[in-house]
Amino acid sequence: MRFTDLFIKRPVLATVISLLILLMGLKALTGMQVRQYPKLDTTVITVQTAYPGADAELIQGFVTDPIQKAVAKADGVDYVTSSSRAGVSLVTVRVRLNFDPNTAMTEVMSQVSAVKSDLPSDAEEPVITKTAGSGVSLMYLSFFSDTLAGPQITDYVDRVVRPKLSTAPGVASVQLLGAQTFAMRVWLDPEAMAQRGLTGAEVMDALAANNFQAAAGSLKGYYDSIDIKAGTTLADPAQFENLVIKTSDAGPVRLRDIARVTLAAESTNTRVLADGREALFVGIDGTPDSNSLNVVQGIYKVLPEIEANLPPAIQMKMNYDSTMFIEESIQEVAKTLAEAAIIVILVILLFMASLRSVIIPMVTIPLSLIGVGIVMLSLGFTINLLTLLAFVLAIGLVVDDAIVVVENVHRHIEEGHTPFDAAILGTREIAGPVMTMTVTLAAVYAPIAFLGGLTGALFKEFALTLAGAVLVSGVVALTLSPMMCSKILKAHSGDGRMVQLVDGYFGRLSGAYERTLARSLAGRGSTIALALIILVSLPLFFHFSSSELAPNEDEGFLLADVTAPASSNADYMIAFGHQTDALLKDIPERDVFFFVGGMDSTYKGIGGLVLKPWSERHRPIAATQQEVQARLDQVAGLKMSVFQLPPLPGTDGMPVQYVVSTTSDYRTLNSVMEEVEKAVKASGLFIFYDLDLKFNRPELSISVDRDKAGEYGVTMRDIGLTLQALYGDGYVNRTDIYSKSYKVIPQAPRDYRLDPALIDRAYVPTRTGGVVPLSSVVQAKLVTQPQLLNQFNQLNSFTLSAVPMPGVSLGTTVDFLDKTSAELLPKGFFPDYAGQSRQYKQEGNALVGTFVFALIVIFLVLAAQYESWRDPLVIMTSVPLSIVGAMLPILFGLTTLNIYSEIGLVTLIGLITKHGILICEVAKTEQEAGKSKAEAVAHAASLRLRPILMTTAAMVAGVLPLTLAAGAGAESRFAIGIVIACGLSIGTLFTLFVLPVIYTLIADDHRAKLATRPAVPA
């Protein structure tokens, strides 16, 4: 008795096994976390250090350089970039994928702490933040008012709203964009100071000495203690104005005599428009290891309380929720799952023409999809877009084994056997091929689980979920399906008219196919020649195909990179922001538009167009993007580029980010950049590009006449402190207002800072106690300097950020830039990539090795099964031929060669191999029965025609909803669906006609083997 007989003879046992699979699978699936992608740790750590008043070169040399040298030594660092501009140093650490975020943060913090003593004393404390590496927050809220000023809104949100949001689980940071934090602004009058013989240094010293935060301690009695609070601080503008700065014969000089004190905004360099209204923008970021769906759910729980407690004068609006795309994508995949199941069932019904026959593979679908939950839970997987995509593909795969079993049992019933006997005989015959097909298909996906990098992290769960579903389906096909066949199928005499019609059709089709195949075997030279021509053309298919890491997805959101002239301020940005908003007012897909002016510098910003829900839009996002770009090109005062969000996690910015670094100075680097720009402009590959090294930032260079300064007794410190007090943004100390500290910032009013010539109205102290005009000891001239001093891995660098032309793939642009690097970059200049381009370079060929590995694994599995090195080669003949079919839609531009289409190619290996197994298994049996190789393979192909066509139709039908996908996440589903559909359809044709010819040439002669096999001793 074969092991499959047991389950036919003991139907309760077979049923119990399936019920256990069902119950345990349901329990596993209901306990799993739902998220967008498999758990990935994509960590970015930023170290921002403010040094108000310092120029970019001073920032780079004394702040940026020591910090980036230190953090580069931390474990887990992929690469380090830095940006130095007037007043601010920003060092960004990109951590390797899936390196522990907390360990990375600890390492960076300890390295920064080690170099704090090397930083200038006037530099502020470095601020270290850890995010998930996306350029866009999980959620944006706007707060605005018709009556309250920006600082008042900011103060309320900072005091009340930010703490509430920060307590939501998984929130890493709550950013306030356009924040106008209160500060005690001391607006100094340089001329009034000069009249009283006061200098900026004296004013700053007086503020520091008379607004003093004292930790006064406490009194300790024998049995009690009393805390001491010293009233040594100033708390309101009136107290500051009444402060005595200096006492002379004419009486005390108070701060109000030389300055005006107000409680006003600390900075207005960043301004935000939300649908045309100035607002405070709140961006909420999750931690690198958090689940964005859970984070946003937590935020929604606290929002009603926040909104209920808002003052009547402040309004709140939700502007952007990134999880809408995730939820919509999951719903679309779930919908596709249901559609695929229905279509597959209809296809099986069409082939079998019997509801009784269809019920058996129908049961396999839910059992396999639910049962694989056991595997997923045991491996720590989640329900995400990729595991759900695996479920969709599994629908067409898991029915294959059941179809083969049912078809073979049905054939024996047609020969006159009872359903019970037919189930016994048919399952015995097919058990070996079913096990081989199951193991083979599962083995295809095993190599993906060993992939490293982003591709491996993303597709490990996808691959093992599919492999698990196939293994479960194999168990069901050899336990439950034979038992159901014996109980449900009817004797041949009881077949209905429709069954007889379908059986007759396939009988005639099988006969016609066998005759055609006989002619093909007779003239096999032409068949082999055709196959060779197709194989030789395969490298050309890959060469002329567009490639990218992943197709752009319609996430319902468009970003715009905004650049203004280098001398622009916040008022300039906001004025053109209103113009931009007006131009996009009647875009049909528009839901919300926001504009942030002054992101990293006053002349940089971003725009965000949130689109309406997918069901309310009637054209693809690419068309919307082109129209938005055309309208933004009409804004003469800004340079703006529109692009979609990166399709994969862990990057931000434009799709193309090409970096050139060197030890040479920035002017030499600039000359090389100009050559690269010429090549980029002439290529015509980019709809927009921007280079971040620009010598167009005006700078007032002050040179000191040291001889004159010596004659007057003016020191360099006097000059520096005077400039710092009047023109710097630095704070002296802090004041306490309602238990919250605010900076005390002395500065000349804007009237004194409108024109470089106004520097003549500043005065410096002399040795005799008087003052002299600053212009008498210094000379000032306007020069141009780089906007930013950028570095990549501690080398001076520039970055080309670009958006490819419509129809131009990321791979094409990267290949062009690689060629440009080889031709144009002198010795000592090093090309590199960031963002999506870096992902593409790192991951672009990751699946090539996996593809080869999968072929080797399958070959070895088949060799062990058939005890032959030749038969596996025959079985795998159709694999490269099917790849040609799969490459056709890529070659014609329907999709690109990307990680999704490459996964489709890997899947094809297993699917096509299954067809070869079905034919070769029967051919081997026929040879051992005495037939020649040609006779055996012809009969085997004819006998297995119906199950081959049925499994092909079921799989193609199963991926049909993927090829018709629309809405959120459609591009990735389309890529994998179209590749499998075309590859499997064309590959099946080759299997039916080319494989038998190859079989006659190189397959083992099992008849001869059987004759020479030694007899087994009795």
Disulfide bonds with the S-S distance in Angstrom:
none
